[in-house]
């Protein structure tokens, strides 16, 4: 075992305080190797404060047994040229990660092993959190809930519903689901003609049938699989977790006050080894939703508001579509013929196609480190000081991007519900193709 330098709390604090100043030209990279949930803010080991050390990157030790090192290190911009400081919940974990990094050619790796005892316990030491981390839950939290225990930051008793989302594919639910979960078809909340949210009356009927009131805690997830667009006539049926985030956005719009997204969906539940069930669970309908729908009309906008935003200062439509869709090489959908983009929209870079969100997820399908998302957005002119409306083809990818911004606490965000499908259906609406000048430098920076 190679000996690694131990960093003291005082030295680490000084490194953070002085990093980036002229007298310290080579900044350290700090790696938080705890689970993603701990990085986001959940105190998983009883620490008095949750969150991560200021400026740290998330690289869980658990990933290292099956991740693609080259891809992850490149994505997180971690290079052997910078000294590394590794910390987790124990010195043993730190040493294990340091040895792996050393084998990869990282020669300057130090360990900080006093995070719980000295850093999290001292309110003068800076910690950062995902502002709304409580709405992004982890498998153990959900398991505690269904076992009748009280998970952290939950005080709603038995007033909760666990939703397994699918798109017109009930077999996905019957295949296996979290015990006690009910199936939620995205079609119950979306119109099958326009793929926009359903009317307030239809939404109330659907939510009441599911046993969901405005004050019900909704825990929602879906199954991830890898649909192949060119081979699958209905690829949306294989994008369950993406559909779950669409359902969650519509529920928030309707007025559900407490929505909890299972980070990583069913994949992370299975990875943690928790029980799966084939036993169907029937919802318990309620008589009324309890508030007028929509209680949060600001969450969704339509064509008139989208056009107003395009014409207004400090407002942006953000296209959460693939590059091939954005420049007009493909429509992205079997049922949409027209290609192109809304003139003036910013490029939000979802991933490879209409059913994948690689650029917003870690390889285990958890939401990508939020600072990475914010940094990429900033390069494309997408910043929290603006009024933003995310859109895609029909609302699913736009909803996932919306949740990233919402969890970060961005103040003025919405979803342009109709997206490309609605926009291009009107021949009077302008369409652009090719590379816009405003996106050329951004496209180059991200390798497009």
Number of C-alpha atoms within 10 A of each C-alpha: 6 8 10 16 12 17 17 15 16 11 12 17 17 11 14 18 12 14 17 13 10 8 8 11 10 13 15 21 20 25 25 24 24 21 19 22 21 24 28 23 21 26 17 16 10 9 17 13 17 22 22 27 23 15 17 21 21 22 22 17 18 14 15 14 8 9 12 11 14 10 11 16 13 10 12 13 10 18 13 15 12 15 17 22 22 26 28 26 21 15 17 13 18 26 23 12 24 25 17 13 18 15 10 12 11 18 17 17 25 20 25 23 23 19 20 19 12 14 23 21 15 14 11 8 14 16 19 15 19 22 15 14 20 20 20 22 23 24 22 13 18 20 17 13 18 17 10 10 12 16 16 14 10 12 10 12 12 12 13 19 21 24 25 28 31 28 24 15 17 15 10 19 24 13 11 17 26 23 18 18 23 22 25 28 21 22 17 18 24 21 14 12 6 13 20 21 27 18 14 15 11 16 21 26 19 19 22 20 17 19 20 27 27 23 17 19 22 23 22 26 32 29 25 20 15 10 19 15 16 9 8 12 13 15 19 21 19 22 23 27 29 26 31 30 26 26 28 24 26 27 27 20 21 26 21 26 17 19 22 20 26 26 24 25 27 23 20 19 23 14 11 11 9 13 12 15 15 12 15 15 13 12 19 12 15 15 12 16 23 15 14 14 20 21 17 16 13 12 21 24 18 15 15 8 13 23 13 12 19 16 12 11 10 12 19 24 26 27 29 30 29 24 21 19 26 28 19 19 13 17 24 24 22 12 9 15 12 16 20 20 26 21 14 17 21 22 25 26 27 24 19 16 21 24 27 21 22 16 18 22 20 16 17 17 18 19 22 18 20 18 15 15 18 17 13 18 19 13 15 21 18 21 18 17 11 16 19 25 27 28 30 29 25 23 28 28 28 29 31 28 26 26 24 20 22 17 16 18 15 18 13 16 22 26 31 28 29 23 28 26 22 19 19 21 12 9 8 8 13 12 17 15 15 13 13 17 8 14 16 12 14 18 17 9 12 10 7 11
